[in-house]
Amino acid sequence: MSTSLTTCEWKKVFYEKMEVAKPADSWELIIDPNLKPNELGPGWKQYLEQHASGRFHCSWCWHTWQSANVVILFHMHLDRAQRVGSVRMRVFKQLCYQCGTSRLDESSMLEENIEGLVDNLITSLREQCYDEDGGQYRIHVASRPDSGLHRSEFCEACQEGIVHWKPSEKLLEEDAAYTDASKRKGQAGFVYNFFSFRWCLFWGTLCLVIVYLQFFRGRSGFL
């Protein structure tokens, strides 16, 4: 059974995974509810998780809801000389659309999603802080399909000017890109096959036949 993760558990998963990924460096994770997108100090990098799954609970009317559009902002910095790194993290909240309260409620992450979220963060750390090939990002972080319309007027991330997509929209974009790439590959393959050894042999033989017929016709006319 899935359990909600607290801030301490977020840090526990992060520290355990960073100990494996970068054992020679010391990293810390800080929760910062005032973190702003694209406002970075010198040497800081940004990673934005746009499709996390979380459960919200309104403390006023007790309404709960699931969202696959939870946005998490990370700012990262590595001091290479000291081998010390820092990650500041903000989970954006959502308003309750049942009672319309102005209070923004915290989101609880599920245990089945936290592993993928931290893996994506470490992938970004490798790419931006260590100039390494981070590997593959995990798209299917959401624990269930997001079939409903995202209501941006209730989303703190949208109010901060963050334009984020749904996982389904991302997959459609990837499918379209894959189809275009396959078409280009097929066209390139056709050109390649057209000039392959078998085709060259065919065209060479045909040319010899034409030359032979022309020569034979010329000999016949001469005789």
PyMOL commands that set and color helices and strands:
alter all, ss='L'
color gray80, all
select helices_A, chain A and resi 7-21+111-129+152-154+156-159+167-194+197-222
alter helices_A, ss='H'
color red, helices_A
select strands_A, chain A and resi 4-5+26-31+45-57+64-79+84-91+94-95+104-105+107-110
alter strands_A, ss='S'
color yellow, strands_A
deselect
rebuild
show_as cartoon
